[in-house]
Amino acid sequence: DSGIYDAMNKGAALADGEYLLYLNSGDLLIHRHVLKRVSKFLVDSTDIVYGDLIVQNQGGRLQRINYPPVLDKAFFLSSAMPHQASFIRRGFLFESGLYSLDYRIISDWAFFFHSICKKKCTYRYAGLPVSYYAAGGVSSRDENLDKMNRETALFFEKNPDLKKEIDGGLVTGTVPFPEVLFEWVRKLRISLTLHVYNIILNLFFIHLKK
């Protein structure tokens, strides 16, 4: 294929379910019951349903990344949607033209940003952890920062209306997305240890069962 997003588009074409969830190498569902728990949010043909991530850095430490229930331009300028914890309605992905192959690294960020802030698609926050994410993928490598910056600039060239709102001061208090992503990955080195997190996780699921 022609890269990560071409492969993801091919996977969407082969799938026959109503919703798509992309797990890359190193990503895992948090437990075997998570799909059943998320399914109650996959109603009313909502375009995108998302939850939280448990992130593991190369040192084995874990941290839960909580996402906001309301997503706006300020969010996307300082963060990114967790595709490992985002369920996309398959029909909506095709209606949107699939993932753009103009980007080699940030196409999922571009898709979510464009879909939510420009197309005003419907979305719902599930409020529960969905997947484990192992840091070290293409978008978290330092050597790819310049390429991510160029692709981000290309995205705004293709979406001048979004860029105009940002340049016009309608979105403030943000910093460029790629730099924030790399700083976020670096901070994982001071997150909870695997042992402590497993204790917390077990307590969390005991609470859910009650």
Backbone hydrogen bonds in HBPLUS format (Angstrom, degrees):
<---DONOR---> <-ACCEPTOR-->    atom                        ^
c    i                          cat <-CA-CA->   ^        H-A-AA   ^      H-
h    n   atom  resd res      DA  || num        DHA   H-A  angle D-A-AA Bond
n    s   type  num  typ     dist DA aas  dist angle  dist       angle   num
A0007-ALA N   A0003-GLY O   3.09 MM   4  6.34 157.7  2.14 151.3 157.4     1
A0008-MET N   A0004-ILE O   2.98 MM   4  6.32 148.8  2.07 142.6 152.0     2
A0009-ASN N   A0005-TYR O   2.91 MM   4  6.06 151.4  2.00 139.6 146.8     3
A0010-LYS N   A0006-ASP O   2.97 MM   4  6.24 150.9  2.05 144.0 152.1     4
A0011-GLY N   A0007-ALA O   2.94 MM   4  6.21 149.6  2.03 144.1 152.6     5
A0012-ALA N   A0008-MET O   3.02 MM   4  6.32 149.2  2.12 142.1 149.9     6
A0013-ALA N   A0009-ASN O   3.05 MM   4  6.35 148.4  2.15 143.5 151.7     7
A0014-LEU N   A0010-LYS O   3.09 MM   4  6.36 141.6  2.24 142.9 152.6     8
A0015-ALA N   A0011-GLY O   3.00 MM   4  6.15 136.9  2.19 144.2 155.6     9
A0090-ARG N   A0018-GLU O   2.80 MM  72  5.56 160.9  1.84 139.4 145.8    10
A0020-LEU N   A0088-ILE O   2.77 MM  68  5.12 155.6  1.83 139.8 147.7    11
A0088-ILE N   A0020-LEU O   2.91 MM  68  5.12 156.6  1.97 147.5 149.9    12
A0027-ASP N   A0024-ASN O   2.91 MM   3  5.42 163.5  1.94 138.5 140.3    13
A0028-LEU N   A0132-TYR O   3.17 MM 104  5.06 154.3  2.24 130.5 137.3    14
A0132-TYR N   A0028-LEU O   2.64 MM 104  5.06 159.7  1.68 154.5 162.1    15
A0030-ILE N   A0130-VAL O   2.84 MM 100  5.54 163.7  1.86 141.1 137.7    16
A0034-VAL N   A0031-HIS O   3.33 MM   3  5.72 170.0  2.34 114.6 117.5    17
A0037-ARG N   A0033-HIS O   3.15 MM   4  6.47 153.7  2.22 150.8 158.6    18
A0038-VAL N   A0034-VAL O   2.89 MM   4  6.12 149.4  1.98 150.0 158.5    19
A0039-SER N   A0035-LEU O   2.95 MM   4  5.98 141.2  2.11 140.0 150.1    20
A0041-PHE N   A0038-VAL O   2.83 MM   3  5.62 162.3  1.86 128.1 134.1    21
A0042-LEU N   A0039-SER O   3.07 MM   3  5.10 148.5  2.17 101.5 111.2    22
A0046-THR N   A0043-VAL O   3.16 MM   3  6.14 152.4  2.24 127.7 130.8    23
A0089-ARG N   A0047-ASP O   2.79 MM  42  5.03 171.5  1.79 154.9 154.2    24
A0048-ILE N   A0122-THR O   3.13 MM  74  6.52 143.3  2.27 140.0 150.9    25
A0124-ARG N   A0048-ILE O   2.91 MM  76  6.47 141.1  2.06 150.7 162.3    26
A0049-VAL N   A0087-PHE O   2.91 MM  38  5.04 160.0  1.95 143.6 150.3    27
A0087-PHE N   A0049-VAL O   2.60 MM  38  5.04 172.6  1.61 167.6 166.6    28
A0050-TYR N   A0124-ARG O   3.04 MM  74  6.56 156.0  2.10 159.6 167.2    29
A0126-ALA N   A0050-TYR O   2.76 MM  76  5.85 173.1  1.76 159.4 161.9    30
A0051-GLY N   A0085-ALA O   2.91 MM  34  5.36 146.8  2.02 142.9 153.8    31
A0052-ASP N   A0128-LEU O   2.96 MM  76  5.74 167.5  1.98 127.9 131.3    32
A0130-VAL N   A0052-ASP O   2.92 MM  78  5.84 168.2  1.93 150.9 147.7    33
A0053-LEU N   A0065-ILE O   3.31 MM  12  5.21 155.2  2.38 140.7 144.4    34
A0065-ILE N   A0053-LEU O   2.76 MM  12  5.21 167.9  1.77 157.0 161.2    35
A0054-ILE N   A0131-SER O   2.88 MM  77  6.15 158.2  1.92 160.5 164.5    36
A0133-TYR N   A0054-ILE O   2.75 MM  79  6.07 153.7  1.81 154.4 158.0    37
A0055-VAL N   A0063-GLN O   2.82 MM   8  5.31 166.2  1.84 156.1 152.5    38
A0063-GLN N   A0055-VAL O   3.01 MM   8  5.31 135.5  2.21 135.7 148.9    39
A0056-GLN N   A0133-TYR O   2.72 MM  77  5.96 167.1  1.74 160.7 161.7    40
A0135-ALA N   A0056-GLN O   2.79 MM  79  6.02 162.6  1.82 156.6 162.7    41
A0057-ASN N   A0061-ARG O   3.09 MM   4  5.72 153.4  2.16 154.0 159.9    42
A0060-GLY N   A0057-ASN O   2.95 MM   3  5.45 165.7  1.97 118.4 122.0    43
A0062-LEU N   A0192-LEU O   2.94 MM 130  5.51 132.3  2.18 148.4 159.3    44
A0075-PHE N   A0072-ASP O   3.10 MM   3  5.36 121.5  2.46 100.9 114.7    45
A0076-PHE N   A0072-ASP O   3.27 MM   4  6.71 160.6  2.31 153.0 156.8    46
A0077-LEU N   A0073-LYS O   2.99 MM   4  6.21 137.6  2.18 149.3 161.1    47
A0078-SER N   A0075-PHE O   3.05 MM   3  5.43 154.4  2.12 109.0 117.1    48
A0079-SER N   A0075-PHE O   2.83 MM   4  5.75 114.3  2.26 148.2 166.9    49
A0085-ALA N   A0082-PRO O   2.83 MM   3  5.33 158.6  1.88 116.4 123.8    50
A0086-SER N   A0083-HIS O   3.43 MM   3  4.83 171.7  2.44  96.9  97.0    51
A0092-PHE N   A0089-ARG O   2.94 MM   3  5.29 120.2  2.30 105.6 120.8    52
A0093-LEU N   A0089-ARG O   3.07 MM   4  6.47 154.3  2.14 155.6 163.5    53
A0094-PHE N   A0090-ARG O   3.18 MM   4  6.52 158.5  2.23 151.6 156.4    54
A0095-GLU N   A0091-GLY O   2.90 MM   4  6.12 153.3  1.97 144.8 153.2    55
A0096-SER N   A0092-PHE O   2.91 MM   4  6.09 135.8  2.11 143.5 154.9    56
A0098-LEU N   A0093-LEU O   2.85 MM   5  5.16 159.2  1.90 160.8 154.6    57
A0097-GLY N   A0094-PHE O   3.05 MM   3  5.08 161.1  2.09 104.3 110.2    58
A0110-ALA N   A0106-ILE O   2.89 MM   4  6.15 163.3  1.92 160.4 165.8    59
A0111-PHE N   A0107-SER O   2.88 MM   4  5.99 152.7  1.95 141.3 148.8    60
A0112-PHE N   A0108-ASP O   3.03 MM   4  6.25 168.8  2.04 154.0 155.5    61
A0113-PHE N   A0109-TRP O   2.93 MM   4  6.02 167.6  1.95 153.9 158.1    62
A0114-HIS N   A0110-ALA O   2.93 MM   4  5.91 169.2  1.94 147.9 151.6    63
A0115-SER N   A0111-PHE O   2.87 MM   4  5.90 160.2  1.91 146.9 153.5    64
A0116-ILE N   A0112-PHE O   2.95 MM   4  5.92 168.6  1.97 151.6 154.3    65
A0117-CYS N   A0113-PHE O   2.93 MM   4  5.70 159.1  1.97 147.7 154.5    66
A0118-LYS N   A0114-HIS O   3.03 MM   4  5.06 142.2  2.18 122.1 131.5    67
A0119-LYS N   A0114-HIS O   2.94 MM   5  6.36 156.5  1.99 158.1 165.3    68
A0121-CYS N   A0115-SER O   3.00 MM   6  5.74 166.2  2.02 146.1 149.8    69
A0140-SER N   A0137-GLY O   3.06 MM   3  5.45 153.7  2.13 111.6 119.9    70
A0141-ARG N   A0138-VAL O   3.45 MM   3  5.71 167.7  2.47 113.2 113.1    71
A0144-ASN N   A0141-ARG O   3.01 MM   3  5.62 159.6  2.06 117.7 124.2    72
A0145-LEU N   A0142-ASP O   3.12 MM   3  5.50 170.4  2.13 118.8 120.4    73
A0148-MET N   A0144-ASN O   2.93 MM   4  6.17 154.8  2.00 153.3 160.8    74
A0149-ASN N   A0145-LEU O   2.92 MM   4  6.21 153.5  1.99 150.5 157.8    75
A0150-ARG N   A0146-ASP O   3.01 MM   4  6.30 156.0  2.07 148.3 154.4    76
A0151-GLU N   A0147-LYS O   2.93 MM   4  6.18 157.5  1.98 147.6 153.9    77
A0152-THR N   A0148-MET O   2.84 MM   4  6.02 152.0  1.91 146.3 154.2    78
A0153-ALA N   A0149-ASN O   2.98 MM   4  6.23 156.3  2.04 145.6 151.7    79
A0154-LEU N   A0150-ARG O   2.96 MM   4  6.25 150.3  2.05 143.2 151.6    80
A0155-PHE N   A0151-GLU O   2.92 MM   4  6.22 150.8  2.01 145.3 152.9    81
A0156-PHE N   A0152-THR O   3.19 MM   4  6.57 155.8  2.26 149.0 153.7    82
A0157-GLU N   A0153-ALA O   3.00 MM   4  6.28 139.9  2.16 141.4 153.3    83
A0157-GLU N   A0154-LEU O   3.14 MM   3  4.93 121.7  2.49  90.1 105.4    84
A0158-LYS N   A0154-LEU O   3.02 MM   4  6.31 147.4  2.13 148.0 155.8    85
A0159-ASN N   A0155-PHE O   3.00 MM   4  6.23 119.9  2.38 133.3 149.8    86
A0162-LEU N   A0159-ASN O   3.10 MM   3  5.63 126.0  2.40 112.3 123.9    87
A0163-LYS N   A0159-ASN O   3.22 MM   4  6.57 161.7  2.26 150.5 156.0    88
A0164-LYS N   A0160-PRO O   2.80 MM   4  5.91 150.5  1.88 144.6 152.5    89
A0165-GLU N   A0161-ASP O   3.17 MM   4  6.40 155.5  2.24 142.3 147.4    90
A0166-ILE N   A0162-LEU O   3.10 MM   4  6.38 154.8  2.16 146.7 153.6    91
A0167-ASP N   A0163-LYS O   2.77 MM   4  5.97 172.5  1.78 158.0 160.2    92
A0168-GLY N   A0164-LYS O   2.78 MM   4  5.74 139.4  1.95 139.0 150.4    93
A0170-LEU N   A0165-GLU O   2.98 MM   5  5.39 147.8  2.08 176.0 170.4    94
A0169-GLY N   A0166-ILE O   3.13 MM   3  5.46 162.9  2.16 110.0 114.1    95
A0180-VAL N   A0176-PRO O   3.41 MM   4  6.66 160.4  2.45 152.8 158.4    96
A0181-LEU N   A0177-PHE O   3.02 MM   4  6.26 157.7  2.07 158.5 165.3    97
A0182-PHE N   A0178-PRO O   3.09 MM   4  6.40 160.3  2.13 156.4 159.9    98
A0183-GLU N   A0179-GLU O   3.08 MM   4  6.30 158.8  2.13 147.5 153.4    99
A0184-TRP N   A0180-VAL O   2.87 MM   4  6.03 153.9  1.94 149.6 157.2   100
A0185-VAL N   A0181-LEU O   3.02 MM   4  6.31 155.3  2.08 148.9 154.7   101
A0186-ARG N   A0182-PHE O   3.03 MM   4  6.27 157.4  2.09 146.2 152.3   102
A0187-LYS N   A0183-GLU O   3.07 MM   4  6.28 149.8  2.16 145.3 152.9   103
A0188-LEU N   A0185-VAL O   3.16 MM   3  5.44 153.0  2.23 105.0 113.1   104
A0189-ARG N   A0186-ARG O   3.25 MM   3  6.13 171.7  2.26 121.9 124.3   105
A0190-ILE N   A0187-LYS O   3.13 MM   3  5.93 169.9  2.14 121.1 124.2   106
A0191-SER N   A0188-LEU O   3.05 MM   3  5.09 161.4  2.08 113.7 113.3   107
A0197-TYR N   A0193-THR O   2.94 MM   4  6.12 163.1  1.97 155.4 160.9   108
A0198-ASN N   A0194-LEU O   2.99 MM   4  6.14 158.6  2.04 149.0 153.9   109
A0199-ILE N   A0195-HIS O   3.28 MM   4  6.62 152.1  2.37 146.3 152.9   110
A0200-ILE N   A0196-VAL O   3.13 MM   4  6.48 162.1  2.16 151.3 155.6   111
A0201-LEU N   A0197-TYR O   2.75 MM   4  5.99 162.9  1.77 159.4 164.7   112
A0202-ASN N   A0198-ASN O   2.94 MM   4  6.07 158.7  1.99 145.0 150.1   113
A0203-LEU N   A0199-ILE O   3.07 MM   4  6.33 159.4  2.11 149.2 154.7   114
A0204-PHE N   A0200-ILE O   2.89 MM   4  6.13 148.6  1.99 147.5 156.9   115
A0205-PHE N   A0201-LEU O   3.06 MM   4  6.38 157.7  2.11 152.3 156.2   116
A0206-ILE N   A0202-ASN O   2.97 MM   4  6.18 147.8  2.08 145.3 154.8   117
A0207-HIS N   A0203-LEU O   2.98 MM   4  6.17 152.5  2.05 142.8 149.9   118
A0208-LEU N   A0204-PHE O   3.01 MM   4  6.36 149.8  2.10 141.2 149.7   119
A0209-LYS N   A0205-PHE O   3.04 MM   4  6.23 154.8  2.11 143.0 148.4   120
A0210-LYS N   A0206-ILE O   3.28 MM   4  6.58 135.1  2.50 138.2 149.1   121
A0210-LYS N   A0207-HIS O   3.14 MM   3  5.27 133.7  2.36  97.7 110.2   122
